[in-house]
Amino acid sequence: MLRHYRARHDNEVPDTPRIDSASRKQMLDEALLSFIVKDCQPLSTVEREGFRELVQALEPSYVLPTRKTIKQMVAKKYEEERERVKKEVQQAVAITFGNLLT
C-alpha cells in the first residue's frame, strides 16, 4: 500500500518532509530502545517471532537490531544518562532528600 501511495500519489503533497532511510532506522532503533527500557522488556524481545511479525507488518523495510546490538545500545544510553545526571548534580545549588527525620 505504501508503495502504491508513493508511486501514484507522492507528487500530490510536495511539502511533506522526507526522512532518509538512515534517519528513519535511527529513529526506529531509538523507539525500540525506549520500549525495551521503559517497559522492562527482555533484550530477547527482538528475537521473538510474534514481535518480529508485528514489526514487519508495521515497517517492512526495518531490520531489527540483534540482541547483542540492543545490549550495546542500552549500555551506551545508560552512560549518556549517567553523565547527564552527574552534570546536573554538580550544577545543583542544593540537593534535598525529603524529610528524613520522620
C-alpha positions in Angstrom: 0.0 0.0 0.0 2.8 2.4 0.8 4.5 1.6 -2.5 1.2 2.4 -4.3 0.9 5.7 -2.4 4.4 6.7 -3.2 4.2 5.7 -6.8 0.7 7.2 -7.6 0.2 10.0 -5.1 3.5 11.1 -3.7 3.7 14.1 -6.1 0.4 15.5 -4.7 2.0 16.5 -1.4 5.2 18.3 -2.3 5.8 19.9 1.1 5.8 16.6 3.0 9.1 16.3 4.8 11.2 13.3 3.7 13.2 11.2 6.2 16.1 9.4 4.7 16.4 5.7 5.4 19.4 6.1 7.8 17.5 8.7 9.9 14.4 6.5 9.8 16.4 3.5 11.0 17.9 5.5 13.8 14.5 6.8 14.9 13.1 3.3 14.9 16.1 2.0 16.8 15.7 4.7 19.5 11.9 3.9 19.7 12.7 0.2 20.1 15.3 1.0 22.8 12.8 3.2 24.6 10.2 0.5 24.5 12.6 -2.1 25.9 13.9 0.1 28.7 10.7 1.9 29.8 8.6 -1.3 29.7 11.3 -3.5 31.3 11.2 -5.9 28.3 13.9 -8.6 27.9 16.5 -8.0 25.3 15.4 -11.2 23.7 12.2 -9.5 22.6 13.8 -8.7 19.3 14.2 -12.4 18.6 10.6 -13.4 19.4 8.5 -14.5 16.4 5.4 -12.5 17.2 7.3 -9.3 17.8 9.2 -9.7 14.6 6.0 -10.3 12.7 4.5 -7.1 14.2 7.5 -5.0 13.3 7.5 -6.5 9.8 3.8 -5.6 9.4 4.3 -2.0 10.6 7.5 -1.3 8.8 8.5 -3.9 6.2 11.9 -2.3 5.4 13.0 -2.1 9.0 15.7 -4.6 10.0 15.6 -5.2 13.8 18.9 -5.0 15.6 20.2 -8.1 17.2 20.0 -8.8 21.0 23.8 -8.0 21.2 23.3 -4.7 19.4 20.4 -3.8 21.8 22.6 -4.6 24.7 25.3 -2.2 23.4 22.6 0.4 22.8 21.3 0.1 26.4 24.9 0.4 27.8 25.5 3.5 25.7 22.3 5.1 26.7 23.0 4.3 30.4 26.4 6.0 30.2 24.9 9.1 28.4 22.1 9.4 31.1 24.6 8.8 33.9 26.8 11.7 32.6 23.8 13.9 32.1 22.6 13.4 35.7 26.2 13.7 37.1 26.4 17.2 35.4 23.0 18.2 36.8 24.0 17.2 40.3 27.3 19.1 40.0 25.5 22.2 38.9 22.8 22.0 41.6 22.7 24.6 44.2 21.2 22.3 46.8 20.0 18.7 46.9 17.3 17.6 49.3 16.3 14.1 50.1 12.9 14.9 51.6 12.1 14.8 55.3 14.5 12.1 56.7 13.7 12.9 60.3 10.1 11.5 60.3 
